[in-house]
Structure formats: structure tokens, C-alpha cells
Amino acid sequence: MTAWIYGLLMRGLSLFLPLWLRRRVRAGKEDARRLSERYGLTQRKRPKGTLIWMHGASVGETTMMMPLIARLLETPGRSVLVTSGTVTSAEIMAKKLPKRAFHQYAPFDAPQYVARFLKHWKPDLAIWAESEIWPTLVLKTDRAGIPMALVNARMGTQSIEGWARREAFAKQVFSCFDRVLPADEKTAIGLSQFVDTPLTSVGNLKYDAPTLTFDAAERKSLKTSLGARPVWIAASVHAEEMDVFIKAQKEIKEEGLLILVPRHPGDAASRMLLGGHPTLKFAQRSKGQNPTAKTDIYLFDTLGEMGLAYSLGDLAVVGGSFSPELMGHNPLEPVRLSVPTLTGPHFKSFAEVYAPYIDSGAVKVVEETDDLAQIVRTMMTDPKTLPEMTDKASAIAAEMSGSLEITVRALEELL
């Protein structure tokens, strides 16, 4: 594989782009009103002054960049363009981005669309997050003379091995970056083979992310509705693990309420959930329903309210971790809100984030799904375990911070 062959391949695939986009629109994975952005077109004018372009795959990457955006915008005369590829990330960015920052969908990675995108925006700096590498975008950005940084770089063994099988192409792509800042040592070692100088980890930016916010008045209102019952949270739950949490709640519904936050609100799994369990009583947040004393499961199926959901819990279980096909989600969100945290056994994508918390007992792993109900029941009735977990987690979070400052300094040098 060479850059020329890859570009030719993507140019050929672009012939099918209209069909592919139409299918994604029907599946709810594209915004029909903004399809032109996939072709590198936009109605928005380039802002005057310095424009910093940040690119991430989806919600996790774009949310992780929020503290970085805030720091870079402290200098007057700067604007930030954020690109991503999912509808959910676009919706969340519309709510969260500060003034002088805005979102666009990333163009399809074909030469003609990338050229159009770069010609319009002419960014002064391009920042890529984690592992979202589109070769045409990278190569053409470099050829345009735009400084580039790969921040919070995180790649699993399979991804690194995949690049290594195309070593010459990998060197073409990764040598374009003026700074590569790995989030962990495994990524640092893996990417070192594709760049001129050995890399070292600077730490994970997620450790420095701000605590999730929530509306205090809304929390007070919901706490009143929930009453004195213990509450456990199942967050970022995928369709294939939904039954794990339903089964557990059926066993302990007399003792506590479950707030269930789907990873993808509004999907088929959430709709099936509501109609498939007649022995459970549901309240659905997206329909304005508040829980009552008889509610067994409060379906928190809204966007941008994860902080509020976690703030209501005595205990949180991070989903995306109870099926071998899944690889876990970020445990730092509940940890920062001082909510004792559990995870299932499948969290490969966040193994290095979890490691110090699990080793110290600050986060616990539910190895067998059938044990979930008993573990939740025991922990919610134990007056010592939950506070001890919270104290340990707070100490680790303070110890692991610092990567944001290193990253900001590196980016300011490029600017």
C-alpha cells in the first residue's frame, strides 16, 4: 500500500458515496441536512484570525478534547473547528462547544473532497485525537504545510500490527505529524517504529478531563422523586448486554432502583426494552416521565446528561464491558463524581486507565454476569465499602493528572 494507491482506491470508492450516505441517513447515522459536509462543502465562512482544526472519531474523542479547546481559546483571535463522523458527537458538540468553536462533519477520505475541505478552511494547526487516522486527510494536510499533532494517541495491539503490515505506508502517514503524544507506553512503543525518534507516553488526557456537570435544581427534583431508595446506575449500556442489567434488576428491584443509560439513546434495543418486561415498571426521561416510588427502571435516554445520571447514583456500573464483543468505556466520569464504580470483565480499550484503580480496589470488576445482582446488593448495603472506594479513587485521580499541561505546551510551540 502506498499513498498513491490508497488515494486512487478512495477516489474509486467515492463513486458509491451518495448511495452509502443515503443508507446511513435511513439508519439515522447521518444528518440529511448536512450531507454536503461529507463532500468537503459548507455554508459557513472561515473565521478571521488563527483557526485550529481538531478531529476525533466520535463522542469520546471530541468530549476528551473539550479542556484542550478551552485552553487554546484563552488566546484572543483564535477559533476552533471540530470535525467528527457521528450524529451523536455533532449533537453533543452543538450543546457543549464554547464561543469561537464550531462543528463540521469530516469529509469522506477521497482526494477531491479533502482538497475542497482544506482549501476552504486553511487551518493554521491540525490536531488529531487518539486513533482516528484518515490517510488522505493526513497526507494532504501535511502537503499543504499545516503543522499537525496527534494527541492522546491510543492504539490497541491489532491496530498497531495492522499498520506494521504496511510499514512503508505507515511511515508515510505518521511521519507527517510534527508532534505525536502517546497516552500510554504500549502506543508509544508501537508508533515509535513509524517515526524518526522514539516516543514516550505523556499520559492520558482523560485523566485531566473536567468533572461532568449537571443542573443542581434538576438533580434535587429527581432525588425527591426517587425517594430514599438506593440507586444504582448502568451507564453506556449496549444492546448486547441490556439483558444482563435487566436480569440483575429483576432480582433486586425491591431493594433499589436502576437508572439505565443506553449507549445509543433511541435505538431498537431501548424500544424493545420498554415493551419486553411486563414485570418491571419503567419511566422514560426522553418522554418527560419522572420516576415514582413504584418505578423499577428509570430509562435515562437523553443526550448530554450523563453527569446528572451519575450524580443520582450510590453506585455505578460502566457498560460496554459485559460482552466479549465489547471493549469497555471510560470509568473516570463516575470516579470524578465520587460515585463508586464497577465494570464487567471486557474493558480492553481502557485497560491502562482501569489498571491503577482496580489494583488499589478503587474500582471492582464483576467477572461473572450472574454475580452482578448479588454484588450490587451487597455493596449498596455495606456502609464501609463504598466510601473506601471513593477515597482510593480520588487519590489515584490526583496522582495521574498532568498530561493536559504537557499537551498544551506542545501545541503552543506548533502555533
NUTILUM-655138 format. One line per field, with one value per residue (C-alpha): x, y, z. Coordinates in Angstrom, 3 decimals. Each point is the difference from the previous one (the first is absolute). Last residue first. Example, Ala and Ser with C-alpha at 12.3 -4.5 7.8 and 13.67 -1.06 7.14 Angstrom:
xx = c(13.670, -1.370)
yy = c(-1.060, -3.440)
zz = c(7.140, 0.660)
END
This chain:
xx = c(1.300, 2.175, 1.550, -3.470, -0.974, 2.877, -0.700, -3.694, 0.808, 2.362, -2.527, -2.816, 2.109, 0.241, -2.435, 0.752, 0.680, -3.162, -2.150, 1.704, -0.814, -3.622, -0.446, 1.284, -2.387, -2.979, 0.729, 0.197, -3.305, -1.708, 1.408, -0.809, -3.801, -0.695, -3.627, 0.640, 3.087, -1.789, -2.939, 2.279, 2.143, -3.039, -1.595, 3.214, 0.961, -1.693, 2.142, 3.190, 3.229, -1.554, 3.100, 0.415, 1.280, 1.933, 1.393, 3.602, 0.794, -3.377, 0.553, 3.603, -0.989, -3.236, 1.613, 2.494, -2.767, -2.225, -0.407, 0.239, -2.988, -1.707, -0.304, -2.999, 0.513, -0.748, 0.246, -0.501, -1.386, 2.304, -0.984, 3.538, -0.304, -3.280, 1.651, 3.373, -1.309, 0.265, -1.624, 0.573, 1.150, -3.106, -0.275, 0.766, -3.182, -0.373, 2.357, -1.765, -1.563, 1.448, -1.764, -0.661, -0.813, -1.892, -1.357, -1.715, 3.151, 0.717, -3.202, 0.547, 3.557, -1.210, -2.450, 1.331, -2.470, -3.216, -1.118, 0.182, -2.301, -1.071, -0.435, -2.059, -2.476, -2.568, 1.201, -0.126, 2.405, -0.560, -1.375, 0.954, -0.135, 3.802, 0.226, -1.878, -1.525, -0.220, -1.833, 1.346, -2.028, -1.177, 3.556, 0.039, -1.692, 2.415, 3.098, -0.971, 0.043, 3.380, 1.451, -1.336, 1.980, -1.373, 2.998, 3.239, 2.200, -3.150, -0.164, -1.865, -0.869, -0.766, -2.046, 0.675, -0.959, -3.226, 1.490, 2.888, -0.498, -1.854, 2.733, 2.681, -1.923, -0.559, 3.685, 1.240, -2.831, 1.363, 3.398, -0.377, -1.855, 2.794, -0.133, 1.895, -0.869, -1.704, -0.673, -0.982, -2.455, -0.709, -3.553, -0.566, -2.231, 0.528, -2.387, 1.762, 3.364, -1.424, -0.918, 3.356, 1.826, -2.014, 0.869, 3.690, 0.146, 2.911, 3.713, 2.461, 3.289, 2.660, 2.286, 3.539, 0.096, -1.671, 3.093, 1.885, 3.653, 3.095, 1.133, 3.390, 0.929, 3.237, 1.043, -0.394, -3.563, -1.643, 1.723, -0.705, -3.741, -0.080, 2.273, -1.979, -3.310, 0.988, 1.421, -3.268, -1.651, 2.429, 0.855, 1.084, 1.229, 0.931, -2.208, 0.638, 2.390, -3.088, -1.430, 3.049, 1.384, -3.289, 0.099, 3.492, -1.010, -3.124, -0.043, 1.097, -3.194, -2.104, 2.255, -0.528, -3.762, -0.096, 2.110, -2.275, 0.649, -0.249, 1.483, -1.085, 1.051, 1.119, 1.375, 0.156, 1.542, -1.645, 2.372, -2.685, 1.895, -0.490, -3.733, -0.073, 1.704, -2.102, -3.369, 0.914, 1.165, -3.043, 1.298, -2.478, 2.236, 0.136, -0.816, 1.334, 0.970, 0.479, 1.543, -0.324, -3.116, -0.660, -3.783, -1.166, 2.999, 0.316, -3.568, 0.170, 3.284, -1.513, -2.993, 2.083, 2.550, -2.500, -0.244, -3.673, -0.122, -0.211, -3.303, 0.209, -0.089, 0.581, 2.293, 0.251, -2.457, 0.087, -0.921, -2.350, -3.466, 0.858, 2.856, -2.489, -2.132, 3.019, 1.399, -3.309, -0.210, 3.378, 3.079, 1.982, 1.374, 0.655, 0.955, 1.536, 0.366, 2.877, 0.256, 0.335, 2.085, -2.118, -1.382, 2.840, -0.848, -3.726, 0.627, 2.361, -2.574, -2.577, 2.279, -1.204, -3.559, 1.053, 1.821, -2.744, -2.896, 1.349, 3.061, 1.988, 1.385, 1.142, 0.629, 1.514, -0.812, 2.051, -1.609, -3.201, -2.679, -0.403, -3.482, -2.729, -2.032, 2.088, 1.425, 2.639, -2.169, -0.986, -0.925, -2.613, -1.883, -1.014, -3.811, -0.213, 1.827, 1.644, -0.195, -3.794, -0.210, -1.799, 2.718, 2.652, -1.567, -0.096, 3.654, 1.109, -1.936, 1.458, 3.528, 0.046, 2.141, 2.148, 1.264, 2.033, 1.593, 0.686, 1.857, 2.021, 0.984, 1.066, 2.060, 1.783, 0.595, 1.586, -1.279)
yy = c(27.603, -3.104, 1.032, 0.681, -3.559, -1.539, 2.212, -0.905, -3.711, 0.113, 1.999, -2.421, -3.044, 0.992, -2.233, -3.545, 0.752, 2.039, -2.707, -2.658, 1.784, 0.586, -3.670, -1.200, 2.292, -1.060, -3.704, 0.417, 1.905, -2.847, -2.866, 1.237, 0.298, -3.285, -0.133, 1.361, -2.200, -3.238, 0.630, 1.059, -3.128, -2.268, 1.422, -0.123, -3.606, -1.517, 2.253, -1.649, 1.993, 3.087, 2.190, 2.481, 3.580, 1.689, -3.395, 1.152, -2.231, 0.759, 3.759, -0.225, -2.260, 1.648, 2.653, -2.504, -2.491, 2.614, -1.565, -3.503, 0.443, -3.410, -1.340, 2.110, 3.253, 1.408, 3.549, 1.852, 3.469, 2.827, 2.148, -0.376, -3.805, 0.051, 1.661, -1.707, -3.458, 0.579, -2.765, -3.704, -2.248, -1.716, -3.216, -2.090, 1.373, 1.549, 2.972, 2.633, 1.044, 1.882, -1.053, 2.857, 0.066, 2.377, 1.665, 3.319, 1.874, -2.638, 0.828, 3.762, -0.321, -2.226, 2.659, 0.891, -2.088, -1.532, -3.580, -0.150, -3.012, -0.014, -3.627, -1.418, 2.855, -0.489, 2.854, 2.274, 0.780, 3.106, -0.199, 2.776, -2.251, -0.078, -0.899, -3.288, -1.553, -3.775, -2.573, -3.537, -3.236, 0.777, -0.171, 0.146, 3.260, 2.542, -2.034, -0.442, 3.775, 0.314, -2.819, 1.572, 3.199, 3.160, 0.725, -1.661, -0.900, -0.600, 1.528, -2.228, 1.460, -3.040, 0.337, -1.808, -2.727, -1.402, 0.086, -2.259, -3.161, 1.637, 2.626, -2.604, -1.535, 3.419, 0.859, -3.117, 0.230, 3.315, -1.528, -0.432, 3.297, 2.070, 1.694, 3.271, 0.248, -2.411, 2.118, -1.245, 1.751, -0.768, 0.941, 3.157, 1.752, -0.128, 2.887, 2.227, -0.942, 0.957, 3.495, 0.530, -1.164, 2.393, 2.882, -0.925, -0.116, -2.248, 0.157, -2.763, 0.465, 1.533, -2.178, -0.299, -3.789, -0.179, 1.671, -3.274, 0.178, 1.441, -3.401, -0.211, 0.022, -1.026, 2.321, -0.301, -1.273, -3.307, -2.391, 2.404, -0.520, -3.350, 0.987, 3.162, -1.837, -2.597, 2.736, 1.896, 3.247, 0.573, 3.578, 0.116, 3.437, 1.286, -2.657, -0.835, -2.804, -1.932, -0.337, -0.801, -2.255, -1.912, -0.431, -1.499, -2.213, -1.483, -3.091, 2.319, 2.035, -3.093, -1.040, 3.411, -0.283, -3.555, 0.893, 2.860, 3.614, 3.120, 3.366, 2.641, 2.580, -0.389, 3.377, 1.731, 3.168, 1.036, 0.117, -0.947, -3.226, -0.925, 0.569, -2.056, -2.939, 0.039, 0.423, -2.662, -2.386, 0.207, -0.708, -0.023, -1.657, 2.433, 3.552, 1.937, 3.658, 2.135, 3.482, 3.190, -1.275, 0.991, -0.545, 0.210, -1.483, -2.705, -1.262, 0.111, -1.915, -2.589, -0.443, -0.499, -2.271, -2.479, -0.397, 0.973, 3.445, 0.366, 1.356, 3.569, 1.383, 3.453, 1.857, 3.792, -0.086, -3.217, -3.470, -1.936, -0.035, -0.172, -2.339, -2.465, -0.039, -0.355, -2.830, -1.848, 0.438, -1.647, 0.736, 2.694, 3.462, 2.827, 3.455, 2.229, 3.780, 2.219, 3.791, 0.182, -2.659, -1.843, -1.966, -2.521, -0.800, -0.466, -2.213, -2.197, -0.352, -1.063, -2.480, -3.032, 0.780, -0.179, -3.297, -1.734, 1.282, -1.037, -0.372, 3.070, 2.946, 3.398, 2.948, 3.175, 3.195, 3.133, 3.256, 0.480, -2.663, -2.211, 0.444, -2.549, -1.265, -3.167, -2.426, -2.709, -2.731, -1.343, 3.594, -0.104, -2.632, 2.623, 0.062, -3.795, -0.436, -3.412, -3.148, -0.115, -3.274, 1.707, 2.664, -2.722, -1.612, 3.332, 0.597, -3.310, 0.627, 3.496, -1.292, -2.747, 1.953, 0.965, -3.588, 0.675, 3.129, -1.995, -2.684, 2.561, 1.758, -3.306, -0.896, 3.363, -0.066, -3.405, -3.458)
zz = c(16.855, 0.049, 3.329, 1.377, -0.897, 1.974, 3.032, -0.055, -0.130, 2.983, 2.035, -0.847, 0.889, 3.672, 1.929, 1.234, 3.688, 0.561, -1.597, 2.145, 3.268, -1.004, -0.927, 3.380, 1.893, -2.113, 0.420, 3.782, 0.044, -1.926, 2.045, 3.522, 0.383, -1.854, -1.197, -3.492, -0.348, 0.831, -2.333, -2.878, 0.449, 0.240, -3.136, -2.042, 0.837, -3.061, -2.202, 1.240, 0.412, 1.581, 0.291, 2.853, -0.129, 2.843, 1.052, -0.400, -2.970, -1.579, 0.093, -1.204, -2.946, -1.186, -2.168, -1.397, -0.851, -1.648, -3.447, 1.501, 2.298, -0.072, 3.561, 1.073, 1.827, 3.441, 1.353, 3.263, -0.879, 1.065, -3.011, -1.310, 0.213, -1.926, -3.030, 0.435, -0.869, -3.785, -2.018, -0.609, -2.831, -1.371, -2.035, 3.104, 1.616, 3.447, -0.369, -2.098, 3.261, 2.968, 3.208, 2.396, 3.743, 2.269, -3.103, -0.683, -0.992, -2.659, -1.887, 0.253, -1.322, -2.836, -1.106, -3.463, -1.986, 1.299, 0.623, 3.801, 0.313, 3.674, 0.974, 2.899, 0.421, 2.784, 2.243, -3.034, -2.817, -2.127, -3.533, -2.422, -3.048, -0.396, 3.700, -0.288, 3.137, 0.142, 2.146, -0.220, -0.095, -3.553, -1.409, -3.812, -0.862, 1.453, -0.791, -3.633, -0.472, 1.699, -2.105, -3.200, 0.510, 1.606, 2.174, -1.168, 2.971, 2.009, 3.513, 2.466, 3.400, 2.156, 3.177, 3.267, 2.456, -1.411, -3.503, 1.030, -2.068, -2.880, -0.034, -0.655, -2.905, -1.551, 0.384, -1.788, -2.548, -1.335, -0.773, -3.764, -0.413, 1.535, 3.409, 0.320, 3.712, 2.414, 3.083, 3.454, 2.274, 3.666, 0.967, 2.051, -2.497, -3.738, -0.654, 2.546, -1.494, -3.404, 1.153, 1.700, -3.129, -2.154, 2.319, -0.071, -3.804, -0.902, -0.745, -0.804, 1.824, -2.192, -2.133, 1.351, 0.288, -3.422, -1.411, 0.472, 0.900, -1.735, -1.273, -1.635, -3.687, -1.693, -2.848, -3.768, -0.141, -0.990, 2.430, 2.875, -0.540, 1.780, 2.875, 0.742, -0.412, 2.582, 2.242, 0.337, -1.103, -2.841, -1.066, -3.654, -1.075, -3.480, -1.578, -3.659, 0.968, 1.116, -3.522, -2.124, 2.747, 0.108, -3.799, 0.178, 2.930, -1.529, 2.223, 2.810, -0.381, 0.671, 2.872, 1.612, -0.417, 1.360, 3.045, 0.970, -0.842, 2.137, -0.987, 2.516, -2.563, -3.610, -1.048, -3.366, -1.424, -3.320, -2.977, -2.530, -0.641, 3.666, -0.198, -3.198, 1.690, 3.157, -1.730, -2.550, 2.730, 2.299, 3.510, 2.895, 2.596, 2.962, -1.064, -2.993, 0.220, -3.115, 0.317, -2.064, -1.742, -3.652, 0.326, -3.619, -1.797, 2.659, -0.480, -3.805, -0.004, 2.363, -2.284, -3.169, 1.686, 1.524, 3.777, 0.311, 1.567, 3.779, 1.270, 1.265, 3.531, 1.480, 2.415, 0.378, 2.903, 1.990, -1.293, 2.260, -1.512, -3.711, 0.912, 1.484, -3.136, -2.293, 2.136, -0.227, -3.775, -0.493, -2.103, 1.759, -0.716, 2.462, -1.340, 2.652, -0.134, 1.149, 0.132, 3.766, 1.817, 2.583, -2.936, 0.221, 3.626, -0.626, -3.022, 2.003, 2.770, -2.650, -1.778, 1.979, -1.095, -3.661, 0.518, 1.953, -2.107, -3.401, -2.192, 0.910, -1.974, 1.228, -2.326, 1.419, -1.881, 0.676, -1.110, -1.937, 0.077, -3.085, -1.340, 0.667, -2.961, -0.192, -2.538, 0.564, -1.539, 3.426, 0.873, -2.776, 2.011, 2.545, -0.158, -0.325, 3.322, -0.150, 2.140, 0.293, -1.942, -2.890, -0.062, 0.003, -3.048, -1.800, 0.896, -1.501, -3.219, -0.391, 0.821, -2.634, -2.449, 3.003, 0.046, -3.134, 1.475, 3.161, -1.960, -1.974, 3.221, 1.564, -3.075, 0.051, 3.773, -0.351, 0.916)
END
